[in-house]
């Protein structure tokens, strides 16, 4: 019997609810901040696991690992450690200070800034005080910050520095629920009413008795909202994803058990904590396992993350595809200066039987049977040079990882585990392990959850639907959006297109809302075509298929270019590997502008030949790309073209290059 269904004995039902720390609920979804949901609990198996709050999860870890490092951050060139007991005490102090500042139950605490111990403390402290911590991307504009703060009715905003503070001050008059701002880094340049330094903030609630906070913590219910994750807005305005305590605590337990992770793992925090994956691995995985989170420098995404990896040598590392591509570039740089490394990688990744070997269920069997690793010490040295020699779980997610990247690391006996998950599934819904792995697959569903393909086509592709205790509660204040995402049986309709193979491995093939529908009514998923082109022509960085309501398909293409280390803006200079590829074609170009201005014949021919090969594999004429153009600049986060997690914002790109696209369809 599912929790929330009314049994014959109503008194017994109330008792059972109290035993499980549940609020009464009669359906699987809600859009109200104080709403409650039924849990997909079962009588036996993983879904029968007793639900716990996030506070209970943390408290249990403090009791077992109180003196173990919880967080480590570099200050003045030295690593500074916070133990679990110190972390817990700081979170309680922050919770009291939030209460002192007037935080109302289930109102927002917006956190705007780079990853830091203060970010964690504000986040957990807000949950203890029964507020709703809501991460805000540090790259957001002032208006985008105002949108999130208004949507969650934030009473307090925690900002990193003067730069982030100024964004809030620009929109403060449009935030009627805002009572205070806390700045956790740098000096406050100008004292203002209700603006506090971090030190001031942490002392504000010192007079609130522990018993008052304990009563508030005790009032938490596992099936009510714990935190808000705001979507990146690739398909419309950001939505506040309501995650319950049980969503978080159940999923982290299931994931760690399925992955075989033991206690005291080491992770590096560098991806935006506004994103569900960063919260899942940096905060919750560490808390559940009594692990240690090291904080990377602010410029981690500009390339310094590898320096942190070499110092920290994490045991678990999660990266979006762009992160792995940066590491790949460093590895290839090493490869070009080491003949032994060149031999190791080229032999293992160009083996004619590799495709057959990759179909084996156990990557370790492949290594043992066909690749005895005579060069084991060389490979281990290269992993150490990257800071990944202790990493037992290298993970990728957020977008598809390029096949060439996966192949390269697999050739090092270092299979990157691709995950599939969404904010609405509280984190990863599928995963793999080295003994059960398929390259380009996102793995199998997390134990205790369910995945099905809705209305599959003849190739098995259809909408991915998820069900389980990890599926979110609903979108804050968005009834219709919630009903669209969650059906009455609690199935989450992800909007992603995929298929399951006979062994239960999931493959992502597109997204419904990105579907291109031609003038002839043909439904075409763009991602497979875009990925196929990038595989055929490795100098292509981004490809965006065009053709919605048009007579034929066309494509916008960007070339791989270097990134400014300070601004992260794409430069005109081509990357070294792109230049090397062009030299093989007989081209001497080193800049994107050179290629575009001269319409370099060798390059344009190579790209057209790549399109020809892709078109030959098209399932119909309607799926063949007829025209294309190289853009003068790669996509930029500052321009809003990809999201902060590097998902392509098609609507913005199509609008920005509207005139270019119109040229494709002009009748001569």
Buried (B, 14 or more C-beta within 10 A) or exposed (E): EEBBEEEEEEEEBEEBBEEBBBBBBEBBBBBBBEBBBBBBBBEEEBBEBEBBBBBBBBBBBBEEBBEBBBBBBBEEEEEEBBBBBBBBBBBBBBBBBBBBBEBBEBBBBBBBBBBBBBBBBBBBBBBBBBBBBBBBBBBBEBEBBBBBBBBBBBBBBBBBBBEBBEBBBBBBEEBEBBBBBBBBBBEBEEEEEEBBBBEEBBBBBEEBEEEEBEEBBEEBBBBBBBBBBBBBBBBEEBBBBBBBBBBBBBBBBBBBBBBEBEEBBBBBBBBBBBBBBBBBBBBBBBBBBBBBBBBBBBBBBBBBBBBBBBBBBBBBBBBBBBBBBBBBBBBBEBBEEBEBBBEBBEEBBEBEEBEEBBEBEBBEEBBEEBBEBEBEEBBBBBBEBBBBBBBBBBBBBBBBBBBEBBBBBBBBBBBBBBBBBBBBBBBBBBBBBBEBBBBBBBBBBBBBBBBBBBEBEEEBBBBBBBBBBBBBBBBBBBEEBBBEBBBEEBBBBBBBBBBBEEEEBBBBBBBBEBBBEBEEEBEBBBBBBBBBBBBBBBBBBBBBBBBBEBEBBBBBBBBBBBBEEEEBBBBBBBBBBBBEBBEEBEBEBBBBEBBBEEEBEBBBEBBEEBBEBBBEEBEEEBBBBBBBBBBBBBBBBEBBBBBBBBBBBBBBBBEBBEEBBEEBBEEE
